[in-house]
Amino acid sequence: MFKRECAILVVFIIAIILILPFPAFAVEKQDKDAILQEIGAFIDKAPNAIRPVIFSIADEYVRVNKIDEAIALYEKALKILPSNEDLLGRLASLYNRKEDYLKSADIYKKMIELKPENIWYYNVLSDTYKNAKLDDKAIALWEDLMKKSNNPDIFVQAANFYNNRNNTEGAVLAVKKAIELKPDNAAYQQTLESYYIKLEKFSDAEAICNKILTSTKDTWMKGWADSELINIYKKQNKLPELAVRFEKDLAQAPKELSGYRKLAELYQRNNERDKAIEVYEKAVGLGSDDKDINMRFLDLCENSERFDKAEAQIKRIIASNPQDFYLYERLANIFVKAKKVDEAKKTWQQLLEKVPNDAGTFLRFGDRLNEWGDTNEAIQQYRKAQSLDTHSLRYTMRVADLLVNQGKIEDAKKELNDIIAKATDDWTKKEAERKVKDLEVKRKEAVSLPSTAVVTSPKAQPGPVPKEKIKQKAPSVKTVPAEKATKPAKKKGWFR
């Protein structure tokens, strides 16, 4: 039987190969028979060798949406390799695609028989039952598993199943069993806490957080528990009560940075930013170089538009981390928000001195200068970036855009033609050519526009003024100082 199925599959594969329109496969009948015989003998010895061929042919069928042909191929292959999980999984996926969920479920059950320890197979079987609207079978699957399993991961997956069905109480029972089997797993505790919050069992959720705070030494887990406590109390509109507790904790351990962190976070969640700033200032005053505390304080000051404090804080961070050059760019952005553009420019110059060979930094500085209306200086930065990165012509493209905005069309065309001559990729070349054509079209349109003659009409003779208009005042006209009237408007980039 095995050999017969091999022969069927071999004939099928060879038929596919031999009908391909390549000269290399134009063989005589005796040659075909010889190939069939040799491959058949090889498959008898090493049946797994056919898998790559099967997958390639099936993938081609799927690509052209011949799902039935792909299914037939996999079913033939499985008669030779009945326990191959890859083949079974692919066949089940194709039945799912056809919405033939019962056949797909049968395959997943066979996969579970082959590998009962693979929890993923239970999940896909459960999902298949759900897609087939066989919810009772899906429920029975997990209930049966939980009766006979001592694997905590099974209970966690069952909890996920119940939770997705909005059966949170069932999810709680399942994850509690997982915790019994593996009490030291903090992730199980976190999952249970989330279910309690969903059920609004806040005291139970708080108890889990308190247990973690007293039992673990892991800093991250302690931080998570503190944040969850804030979340629990906020949902109950009881943050002031928790603030008293956190303030007491800080008073008892004034050198513990975690106390400052959680109290400041609580104040922020309660929209008390000034109090949070005071807490962070005290933490920073301890002389600590904790980067998390320092960055949280900086973020808070900047988001609260306390730019004087943000400036002082980021300068403090830079002093401790002089090699973190990105901090200079952030300082410049803070200066811009504080309307100190000159200080921002100086900061950018300091940054460029530290990274004189980084084209990207010159590019970003050019972008900022363009935003501030300093177009000529922006062009100089783009040219500098271009000199540093000769593999990309995007900087010259930026220059051309700004020249167009300045009305320097011929100069812009010169830059674009330079790009066309140097471009090594089709997209850049075509984009530059498109922009040159656009400029030519605009130039021709401007030349072809008729000049409009100014026609003056004879002055009307003064006549009697209607009474209803005698009391009307002429509209007031605001005068604009000469220096403001001639000030060029800020121009934006000419990008598409």
C-alpha positions in Angstrom: 0.0 0.0 0.0 2.8 2.4 1.0 4.6 1.8 -2.3 1.5 2.3 -4.3 0.8 5.7 -2.7 4.5 6.6 -3.3 4.1 5.7 -6.9 1.0 7.8 -7.2 2.7 10.8 -5.6 5.9 10.4 -7.6 3.9 10.2 -10.9 2.1 13.4 -9.8 5.3 15.2 -9.0 7.1 14.1 -12.1 4.1 15.0 -14.2 4.3 18.5 -12.8 8.0 18.8 -13.5 7.9 17.3 -17.0 5.1 19.5 -18.2 7.0 22.6 -17.4 7.9 24.5 -20.6 11.7 24.4 -20.2 14.0 22.7 -22.8 15.9 21.0 -19.9 12.8 18.9 -19.3 12.2 17.8 -22.9 13.2 14.1 -22.3 12.4 10.9 -24.1 9.9 8.3 -22.6 12.6 5.9 -21.5 14.3 8.8 -19.7 11.0 9.7 -17.9 10.5 6.1 -16.9 14.1 5.9 -15.6 13.6 9.1 -13.5 10.3 7.8 -12.1 11.9 4.5 -11.1 14.9 6.2 -9.5 12.9 8.7 -7.5 10.4 6.1 -6.4 13.3 4.0 -5.0 14.7 7.0 -3.3 11.4 7.9 -1.7 11.1 4.3 -0.3 14.4 4.9 1.5 13.9 8.6 2.5 10.2 9.6 2.3 10.9 13.0 4.0 12.9 14.1 1.1 9.7 14.8 -0.8 8.5 17.5 1.6 10.3 20.5 0.0 8.8 19.5 -3.4 5.4 19.1 -1.9 5.5 22.5 -0.2 6.8 24.3 -3.3 4.0 22.8 -5.5 1.3 23.5 -2.9 2.5 27.0 -2.4 2.2 27.6 -6.1 -1.4 26.3 -6.1 -2.3 28.5 -3.2 -0.7 31.5 -4.9 -3.0 31.1 -7.9 -5.9 30.3 -5.5 -6.2 26.6 -6.5 -7.0 25.6 -2.9 -8.6 22.2 -3.8 -5.5 21.2 -5.8 -3.3 22.1 -2.8 -5.5 20.1 -0.5 -5.4 17.1 -2.8 -1.6 17.2 -2.9 -1.3 17.4 0.9 -3.7 14.5 1.3 -1.6 12.3 -1.1 1.6 13.3 0.7 0.1 12.4 4.1 -0.6 8.9 2.9 3.2 8.6 2.6 4.0 10.7 5.7 0.9 10.3 7.9 2.5 11.7 11.1 4.2 14.8 9.5 3.1 17.8 11.6 4.0 20.3 9.0 1.9 18.6 6.4 -1.0 18.2 8.8 -0.8 21.8 9.9 -0.8 23.2 6.4 -3.7 21.0 5.4 -5.7 22.1 8.4 -5.1 25.7 7.6 -6.4 25.2 4.0 -9.5 23.6 5.3 -10.0 26.5 7.6 -9.6 28.8 4.6 -12.4 26.9 2.9 -14.4 27.2 6.2 -14.6 23.4 6.3 -14.0 23.5 10.1 -15.0 19.9 10.8 -12.3 18.5 8.7 -9.8 21.0 10.1 -10.9 19.9 13.7 -10.3 16.3 12.8 -6.7 17.1 11.7 -6.0 19.1 14.9 -7.3 16.2 17.0 -4.8 13.9 15.2 -2.0 16.4 15.9 -2.9 16.4 19.6 -2.7 12.6 19.6 0.7 12.9 18.1 2.0 15.6 20.4 -0.3 15.9 23.5 2.2 18.1 25.2 1.9 20.8 22.5 -0.6 23.3 24.0 -0.8 25.3 20.8 -2.7 22.4 19.2 -5.4 22.7 21.9 -5.7 26.4 21.2 -6.1 26.0 17.4 -8.6 23.1 17.9 -10.6 25.3 20.4 -10.6 28.2 17.8 -11.7 25.9 15.1 -14.7 24.7 17.2 -15.5 28.4 17.9 -15.4 29.2 14.1 -17.7 26.2 13.5 -20.0 27.6 16.1 -19.5 24.5 18.2 -19.0 26.3 21.5 -20.0 23.4 23.6 -17.2 21.3 22.1 -14.7 24.1 22.8 -15.8 24.4 26.4 -15.7 20.6 26.9 -12.2 20.5 25.4 -10.8 22.8 28.1 -12.9 21.3 30.9 -11.7 17.8 30.1 -8.1 19.1 29.9 -8.3 20.7 33.3 -9.7 17.5 34.9 -6.7 15.4 33.9 -3.8 17.9 33.6 -1.3 19.1 36.1 0.4 21.5 33.6 -0.1 25.1 34.9 0.2 26.4 31.3 -2.9 24.4 30.4 -4.9 26.3 33.1 -3.5 29.6 31.9 -4.6 28.9 28.4 -8.0 27.8 29.6 -8.2 31.1 31.6 -7.5 33.0 28.3 -10.2 31.0 26.6 -12.8 31.8 29.3 -11.7 35.5 29.5 -12.2 35.9 25.7 -15.7 34.5 26.1 -16.3 37.1 28.8 -16.5 34.4 31.4 -14.2 36.1 33.8 -15.2 34.1 36.8 -14.2 30.9 34.9 -10.9 32.6 34.0 -10.3 33.4 37.7 -10.8 29.8 38.7 -8.5 28.5 36.0 -5.6 30.9 36.8 -6.0 30.2 40.5 -5.4 26.5 39.7 -2.2 27.5 37.7 -1.0 29.5 40.8 -1.6 26.5 43.0 0.6 24.4 40.7 3.3 27.1 40.3 3.0 29.6 43.2 6.2 31.5 42.4 5.2 32.5 38.9 4.6 36.3 39.1 3.0 36.4 35.7 0.2 34.2 36.9 -0.4 36.7 39.8 -0.5 39.6 37.4 -3.0 37.8 35.2 -5.3 37.1 38.2 -5.0 40.7 39.4 -6.2 41.9 35.9 -9.2 39.6 36.1 -10.1 41.0 39.6 -10.0 44.5 38.3 -12.2 43.5 35.4 -14.7 42.1 37.9 -14.2 45.3 40.1 -13.1 43.1 42.9 -10.6 45.8 44.0 -9.8 44.5 47.4 -8.7 41.2 45.9 -6.6 43.0 43.3 -5.0 45.2 46.0 -4.2 42.1 48.1 -2.2 40.6 45.2 -0.3 43.9 44.7 0.5 44.0 48.5 1.6 40.4 48.4 4.0 41.1 45.6 5.4 44.2 47.3 6.2 42.2 50.4 7.5 39.0 48.8 9.6 40.0 45.8 12.9 41.7 45.6 12.6 42.4 41.9 12.6 46.2 41.3 10.5 46.0 38.1 7.8 43.9 39.8 7.6 46.3 42.8 7.2 49.2 40.3 4.4 47.3 38.6 2.6 46.7 41.9 2.9 50.3 42.9 1.5 51.4 39.5 -1.4 48.9 39.8 -2.2 50.2 43.3 -2.6 53.7 41.8 -4.8 52.3 39.1 -7.0 50.4 41.6 -7.4 53.5 43.8 -8.1 55.8 40.9 -10.9 53.5 39.7 -12.5 54.0 43.1 -11.8 57.7 43.2 -9.7 57.1 46.3 -6.3 58.4 45.3 -6.0 60.8 48.3 -6.2 57.8 50.6 -3.3 56.1 48.7 -1.3 59.4 48.8 -1.4 59.3 52.6 0.0 55.8 52.5 2.7 56.6 49.9 3.7 59.8 51.8 4.1 57.7 55.0 6.3 55.2 53.1 8.5 58.0 51.9 8.8 59.5 55.3 10.0 56.2 56.7 12.5 55.7 53.9 13.5 59.1 52.7 16.5 57.8 50.7 14.5 55.2 48.8 14.0 56.5 45.2 11.1 54.2 44.6 9.1 56.1 47.2 9.6 59.4 45.3 8.8 57.7 42.0 5.5 56.2 43.1 4.3 59.3 44.9 5.1 61.6 42.0 3.3 59.2 39.6 0.3 59.2 41.9 0.2 63.0 42.0 0.4 63.1 38.2 -2.4 60.6 37.8 -4.4 62.9 40.1 -3.6 65.9 37.9 -1.5 67.5 40.7 1.6 68.4 38.6 3.0 71.0 41.0 3.1 68.4 43.8 4.7 65.9 41.5 7.4 68.4 40.5 8.1 69.1 44.1 8.6 65.4 44.8 11.0 64.9 41.9 12.9 68.0 42.9 13.5 66.4 46.3 14.6 63.2 44.7 17.0 65.0 42.4 18.3 67.0 45.4 19.5 63.7 47.0 22.3 63.8 44.4 21.1 60.6 42.8 22.2 59.8 39.2 19.2 57.6 38.6 18.4 58.1 34.9 14.8 57.0 35.2 14.0 59.6 37.9 15.9 62.3 36.0 14.1 61.6 32.7 10.7 61.4 34.4 11.3 64.8 36.0 12.4 66.2 32.7 9.3 64.9 30.9 7.0 66.3 33.5 8.6 69.8 33.4 8.5 69.9 29.6 4.9 68.6 29.4 3.8 71.1 32.1 5.5 73.9 30.1 7.8 74.6 33.0 10.6 75.3 30.6 12.9 77.0 33.1 13.0 73.9 35.2 13.1 71.6 32.1 16.2 73.6 30.9 18.0 73.2 34.2 17.1 69.5 34.5 18.3 68.5 31.0 21.5 70.5 31.5 22.0 68.5 34.7 21.4 65.2 32.8 23.9 66.3 30.1 26.5 67.0 32.7 26.2 63.4 33.9 25.9 61.9 30.4 28.0 64.0 28.1 28.2 61.3 25.4 24.4 61.1 25.0 24.4 63.6 22.1 20.7 63.3 21.5 20.1 65.3 24.7 21.5 68.4 23.0 18.8 68.2 20.3 16.2 67.8 23.0 17.6 70.9 24.8 17.3 72.8 21.6 13.7 71.8 21.2 13.0 73.0 24.8 14.5 76.3 23.9 12.3 76.6 20.9 9.2 75.8 23.0 10.4 78.5 25.4 10.7 80.9 22.4 14.4 81.1 22.7 15.4 80.4 19.1 18.9 82.0 19.4 19.7 79.7 22.3 18.4 76.8 20.3 20.7 77.7 17.4 23.7 77.8 19.8 22.8 74.4 21.1 22.6 72.9 17.6 26.0 74.4 16.9 27.4 72.7 20.1 25.9 69.4 18.9 27.4 69.8 15.4 30.8 70.3 17.0 30.4 67.0 18.8 29.2 65.0 15.7 31.0 66.8 12.8 30.7 63.8 10.4 27.0 63.0 11.0 25.0 64.0 7.9 21.7 63.3 9.6 22.3 65.9 12.3 23.1 68.5 9.7 20.0 67.6 7.8 17.8 67.9 10.9 19.4 71.3 11.8 18.7 72.4 8.3 15.0 71.4 8.7 14.8 73.4 11.9 16.4 76.5 10.3 13.9 76.2 7.5 11.0 76.1 10.0 12.4 79.3 11.6 12.5 81.1 8.2 16.3 81.0 7.9 16.3 79.5 4.4 19.8 80.5 3.3 21.4 79.0 6.4 19.2 75.9 6.0 20.6 75.4 2.5 24.2 75.6 3.8 23.4 72.8 6.3 21.9 70.7 3.6 25.0 71.2 1.4 27.2 70.2 4.4 25.1 67.0 4.9 25.4 66.2 1.2 29.2 66.5 1.3 29.2 64.0 4.2 26.9 61.5 2.6 27.6 61.2 -1.1 25.6 58.0 -1.4 22.3 59.9 -1.1 21.1 62.9 -3.0 18.1 63.8 -0.8 20.0 66.7 0.7 20.5 68.3 -2.7 16.8 67.6 -3.4 16.0 69.7 -0.3 18.2 72.5 -1.6 16.3 72.5 -4.9 13.0 72.7 -3.0 14.1 75.7 -1.0 15.4 77.4 -4.1 12.0 77.0 -5.8 10.3 78.5 -2.7 12.7 81.5 -3.0 11.8 81.9 -6.7 15.2 81.0 -7.9 14.0 78.7 -10.6 17.1 78.5 -12.7 19.3 77.7 -9.6 16.8 75.0 -8.6 16.9 73.5 -12.1 20.7 73.4 -11.9 20.5 71.4 -8.7 18.0 69.0 -10.1 20.0 68.4 -13.3 23.0 67.7 -11.1 20.9 65.1 -9.3 19.8 63.6 -12.6 23.5 63.3 -13.7 24.6 61.7 -10.4 21.6 59.6 -9.4 22.4 55.8 -9.2 18.8 54.8 -8.5 15.8 55.1 -10.8 13.5 56.7 -8.2 15.7 59.6 -7.4 16.4 60.3 -11.0 12.8 60.1 -12.0 11.8 62.4 -9.1 14.3 65.0 -10.2 13.2 64.7 -13.8 9.5 65.2 -12.7 10.4 68.3 -10.8 12.3 69.8 -13.7 9.2 69.1 -16.0 6.9 70.8 -13.4 9.2 73.8 -13.3 9.1 74.0 -17.2 5.3 73.7 -17.2 5.0 76.5 -14.6 7.4 78.7 -16.6 5.5 78.3 -19.8 2.2 79.0 -18.1 3.6 82.2 -16.6 4.8 83.3 -20.0 1.5 82.6 -21.7 -0.6 84.5 -19.3 -2.0 87.7 -21.0 -1.0 91.0 -19.4 -3.9 92.8 -17.9 -4.4 96.4 -18.9 -5.4 98.9 -16.3 -8.5 100.8 -17.5 -9.1 104.2 -15.8 -12.6 105.5 -15.9 -13.4 109.2 -15.9 -13.9 110.7 -12.5 -17.5 110.9 -11.6 -18.9 114.4 -10.9 -19.6 115.1 -7.3 -23.3 115.0 -6.5 -25.5 115.3 -3.5 -24.7 112.8 -0.7 -27.6 110.7 0.5 -28.6 111.5 4.1 -28.4 107.9 5.2 -24.7 107.9 4.3 -23.8 111.2 5.9 -23.3 109.6 9.4 -21.4 106.6 8.2 -17.8 106.7 9.1 -15.1 105.5 6.7 -13.5 102.2 7.6 -10.3 102.7 9.6 -7.2 101.5 7.9 -4.4 100.1 10.0 -1.0 101.2 8.9 1.8 98.6 8.9 5.4 99.8 9.7 7.7 99.5 6.7 10.0 97.0 8.3 7.1 94.7 9.1 5.4 95.1 5.7 8.6 94.1 3.9 9.4 91.1 6.2 9.3 87.9 4.0 6.8 85.3 5.1 8.0 82.0 6.4 8.1 79.5 3.6 7.6 75.8 3.8 9.4 73.0 1.9 8.4 72.2 -1.7 7.8 68.5 -1.0 5.2 66.1 -2.5 
